[in-house]
């Protein structure tokens, strides 16, 4: 089993570079959070979790996303 992502930025970059088919809205979202250093909203964290699961990538460590 793959090691969970410790940071939401690393998880977003992995999705962007994995070569999976993303919708434009998903790509825009991932690009934004890959750049973003501050905390995400709970809604953003949930969408990231869904995308990681959908594309077969590891989850965020301990929920992983800094939510603020």
KALIN-V998652 format. One record per residue. RES is the residue in three letters. SS is DSSP state (@ for helix, = for strand, . for the rest). D_LAST is the distance of its C-alpha to the last C-alpha in whole Angstrom. Layout:
res: (RES,RES)
ss: (SS,SS)
d_last: (D_LAST,D_LAST)
This chain:
res: (UNK,UNK,UNK,UNK,UNK,UNK,UNK,UNK,UNK,UNK,UNK,UNK,UNK,UNK,UNK,UNK,UNK,UNK,UNK,UNK,UNK,UNK,UNK,UNK,UNK,UNK,UNK,UNK,UNK,UNK,UNK,UNK,UNK,UNK,UNK,UNK,UNK,UNK,UNK,UNK,UNK,UNK,UNK,UNK,UNK,UNK,UNK,UNK,UNK,UNK,UNK,UNK,UNK,UNK,UNK,UNK,UNK,UNK,UNK,UNK,UNK,UNK,UNK,UNK,UNK,UNK,UNK,UNK)
ss: (.,.,.,.,=,.,.,@,@,@,@,@,@,@,@,@,@,.,.,.,.,.,.,@,@,@,@,@,@,@,@,@,@,@,@,.,.,.,.,=,.,@,@,@,@,@,@,@,@,@,@,@,@,@,.,.,.,.,.,=,@,@,@,.,.,.,=,.)
d_last: (29,27,25,21,18,17,14,13,15,18,18,18,21,23,22,24,26,28,30,29,29,26,26,25,22,21,22,20,17,18,19,16,13,16,16,13,12,8,5,6,6,8,11,11,10,13,15,15,16,19,20,20,22,24,26,26,24,22,19,16,17,16,13,12,9,6,4,0)
